[in-house]
Amino acid sequence: MLSKETIKKVLDSALSTGGDFAEVFVEDNTKKTIVLISGKIEDIIGGQDYGIGIRVCKGLKSMYAYTNNDGLESLLSTAKNAALALNKVEAGQSFNFNLEETIPTNIHPILLVPNDVETKYKISKLKIAYNAAKDYSPEISQVTVSLQESDQKVQIANSNGLLVADRRVRTRISVQSIAENGADKQTGSESIGELQGFELVENLDLVQLGKNASEMAVTMLHADYCKAGQMPVAIEKGFGGVIFHEACGHSLEAASVAKGNSVFCDKLGEKIANEKITAIDDGTIKNAWGSMNVDDEGQPTQRNVLIEKGILKSYLIDTFNAKRMNMASTGSGRRESYRFAPTSRMTNTYIAPGEDEDEAIISSIEYGLYAKRLGGGSVNPITGEFNFLVALGYIIRNGKICEAVRGASLVGVGQKVLLDIDMVGKTLAYSPGMCGASSGSIPAHVGQPLIRVKELTVGGR
């Protein structure tokens, strides 16, 4: 990490052409990935990513530059280049600010730092999940188990006097199973990730993790294709929350709202969802995959209620877009690494538990789709239109979950879905994912209870 004296010199250089705000982001990230395929080690990839990002702003203009050379000459040159890109003329101004170091309270304890655990022992744990997945059925032809670890240390300082550091240790284990019968091939997967060390793996039921992936693959191998149509849809808890994340969450980020590129612009205080919907983005959840002590601009993370009983209460706001909106930061500035300027992003985003029993949700549907697991999707934040694959789905008939179906997709408009969610279960669950946007790919938890959408377009055959 950099000394106070070095940081002050860099900030002065960044402001030398008339900028009114400058920021330094230092990152030291140690990563390791172990991949086991067909019971054998395919890859062990490790490395260290180190660098410094420098941002300078003047009003609503911003420039960003970065380097992985932390020598003073390189840092000053990088800062000056960013400053000159913002304004070609030296301002001849001087700044007098003190960097006041803040030590944030660590609410995410780490018990087993990944580098302190032997690789051989980690592999033995991966093999437990592998064997459970491979032995599930003779139709399982291949199993891949991967372990991803990162130990990210960051230091953030700016010309407002902020100086803060944070450490984020994340661990994720994933199992992917392929089932085939000669004529067809289907894939199933299961993944768990947290802001934890290797204790995550130690405390997991690795046998069940492997079985879940293979059960999904085998089920889809024997499923018929889903018929298309308009119908009620029950979306399962956990990763089902990705539909809110993608179809609605991105449209509540200041990166879209501040520029007028969101369907939810100028709607604070208005009803945008069914009164059963309360939606929250919370970067303070203990050891959750998307949590941090401070965001990537050094602001404390917060529990932000986005929608309360159907009423829009808040957007997700970073410090730069806060200027555009004349609002305060919500601790939502995030970036993949020092190579990216931060912007507003989600952390752990979920629909809060409701009052409906899961059994009542299913039994209320005469004919519809039970989306037990969603896959990938896409959304246009300007229009709210989305399309999601259903990785594991079942037909509901006469209030009962019946045969599995494949090839289903959910097609709709985010703002309409919010109004059409008319039943919300009592049990909340989360699932990890990676979210890609203008500031790179970041870890983000999604979550929800079981919900019912009273009518949704289901794509199929």
RAMODA-V293256 format. One record per residue. N is the residue number from 1. RES is the residue in one letter. SS is DSSP state (2 for helix, 1 for strand, 0 for the rest). Layout:
# RAMODA-V293256
n = (N;N)
res = (RES;RES)
ss = (SS;SS)
This chain:
# RAMODA-V293256
n = (1;2;3;4;5;6;7;8;9;10;11;12;13;14;15;16;17;18;19;20;21;22;23;24;25;26;27;28;29;30;31;32;33;34;35;36;37;38;39;40;41;42;43;44;45;46;47;48;49;50;51;52;53;54;55;56;57;58;59;60;61;62;63;64;65;66;67;68;69;70;71;72;73;74;75;76;77;78;79;80;81;82;83;84;85;86;87;88;89;90;91;92;93;94;95;96;97;98;99;100;101;102;103;104;105;106;107;108;109;110;111;112;113;114;115;116;117;118;119;120;121;122;123;124;125;126;127;128;129;130;131;132;133;134;135;136;137;138;139;140;141;142;143;144;145;146;147;148;149;150;151;152;153;154;155;156;157;158;159;160;161;162;163;164;165;166;167;168;169;170;171;172;173;174;175;176;177;178;179;180;181;182;183;184;185;186;187;188;189;190;191;192;193;194;195;196;197;198;199;200;201;202;203;204;205;206;207;208;209;210;211;212;213;214;215;216;217;218;219;220;221;222;223;224;225;226;227;228;229;230;231;232;233;234;235;236;237;238;239;240;241;242;243;244;245;246;247;248;249;250;251;252;253;254;255;256;257;258;259;260;261;262;263;264;265;266;267;268;269;270;271;272;273;274;275;276;277;278;279;280;281;282;283;284;285;286;287;288;289;290;291;292;293;294;295;296;297;298;299;300;301;302;303;304;305;306;307;308;309;310;311;312;313;314;315;316;317;318;319;320;321;322;323;324;325;326;327;328;329;330;331;332;333;334;335;336;337;338;339;340;341;342;343;344;345;346;347;348;349;350;351;352;353;354;355;356;357;358;359;360;361;362;363;364;365;366;367;368;369;370;371;372;373;374;375;376;377;378;379;380;381;382;383;384;385;386;387;388;389;390;391;392;393;394;395;396;397;398;399;400;401;402;403;404;405;406;407;408;409;410;411;412;413;414;415;416;417;418;419;420;421;422;423;424;425;426;427;428;429;430;431;432;433;434;435;436;437;438;439;440;441;442;443;444;445;446;447;448;449;450;451;452;453;454;455;456;457;458;459;460;461)
res = (M;L;S;K;E;T;I;K;K;V;L;D;S;A;L;S;T;G;G;D;F;A;E;V;F;V;E;D;N;T;K;K;T;I;V;L;I;S;G;K;I;E;D;I;I;G;G;Q;D;Y;G;I;G;I;R;V;C;K;G;L;K;S;M;Y;A;Y;T;N;N;D;G;L;E;S;L;L;S;T;A;K;N;A;A;L;A;L;N;K;V;E;A;G;Q;S;F;N;F;N;L;E;E;T;I;P;T;N;I;H;P;I;L;L;V;P;N;D;V;E;T;K;Y;K;I;S;K;L;K;I;A;Y;N;A;A;K;D;Y;S;P;E;I;S;Q;V;T;V;S;L;Q;E;S;D;Q;K;V;Q;I;A;N;S;N;G;L;L;V;A;D;R;R;V;R;T;R;I;S;V;Q;S;I;A;E;N;G;A;D;K;Q;T;G;S;E;S;I;G;E;L;Q;G;F;E;L;V;E;N;L;D;L;V;Q;L;G;K;N;A;S;E;M;A;V;T;M;L;H;A;D;Y;C;K;A;G;Q;M;P;V;A;I;E;K;G;F;G;G;V;I;F;H;E;A;C;G;H;S;L;E;A;A;S;V;A;K;G;N;S;V;F;C;D;K;L;G;E;K;I;A;N;E;K;I;T;A;I;D;D;G;T;I;K;N;A;W;G;S;M;N;V;D;D;E;G;Q;P;T;Q;R;N;V;L;I;E;K;G;I;L;K;S;Y;L;I;D;T;F;N;A;K;R;M;N;M;A;S;T;G;S;G;R;R;E;S;Y;R;F;A;P;T;S;R;M;T;N;T;Y;I;A;P;G;E;D;E;D;E;A;I;I;S;S;I;E;Y;G;L;Y;A;K;R;L;G;G;G;S;V;N;P;I;T;G;E;F;N;F;L;V;A;L;G;Y;I;I;R;N;G;K;I;C;E;A;V;R;G;A;S;L;V;G;V;G;Q;K;V;L;L;D;I;D;M;V;G;K;T;L;A;Y;S;P;G;M;C;G;A;S;S;G;S;I;P;A;H;V;G;Q;P;L;I;R;V;K;E;L;T;V;G;G;R)
ss = (0;0;0;2;2;2;2;2;2;2;2;2;2;2;0;0;0;0;0;0;1;1;1;1;1;1;1;1;1;1;1;1;1;1;1;1;1;0;0;1;1;1;1;1;1;1;1;1;1;1;1;1;1;1;1;1;1;1;0;0;1;1;1;1;1;1;1;0;0;0;0;2;2;2;2;2;2;2;2;2;2;2;2;2;2;2;0;0;0;0;0;0;0;0;0;0;0;0;0;1;1;1;0;0;0;0;0;0;0;0;0;0;0;2;2;2;0;0;2;2;2;2;2;2;2;2;2;2;2;2;2;2;2;2;0;0;0;0;0;1;1;1;1;1;1;1;1;1;1;1;1;1;1;1;1;1;1;1;0;0;0;1;1;1;1;1;1;1;1;1;1;1;1;1;1;1;1;1;1;1;0;0;0;0;1;1;1;1;1;1;1;1;1;1;0;0;0;0;2;2;2;2;0;0;0;2;2;2;2;2;2;2;2;2;2;2;2;2;2;2;2;0;0;1;1;0;0;0;1;1;1;1;1;1;1;0;0;0;2;2;2;2;2;2;2;2;2;2;2;2;2;2;1;2;2;2;2;0;0;0;0;0;0;0;0;0;0;0;0;0;1;0;0;0;0;0;0;0;1;1;1;1;0;0;0;0;0;0;0;0;0;0;0;1;0;0;0;0;0;1;0;0;1;1;1;1;1;1;0;0;1;1;0;0;0;1;0;0;2;2;2;2;2;2;2;0;0;0;0;0;0;0;1;1;0;0;0;0;0;0;0;0;1;1;0;0;0;1;1;1;1;0;0;0;0;1;0;2;2;2;2;2;2;0;0;0;1;1;1;1;1;1;1;1;1;1;1;1;1;0;0;0;0;0;1;1;1;1;1;1;1;1;1;1;1;1;1;0;0;1;1;1;1;1;1;1;0;0;1;1;1;1;1;2;2;2;2;2;2;2;1;1;1;1;1;0;0;0;1;1;1;1;1;1;1;1;1;0;0;1;1;1;1;1;1;1;1;1;0;0;1;1;1;1;1;1;1;1;1;0;0)
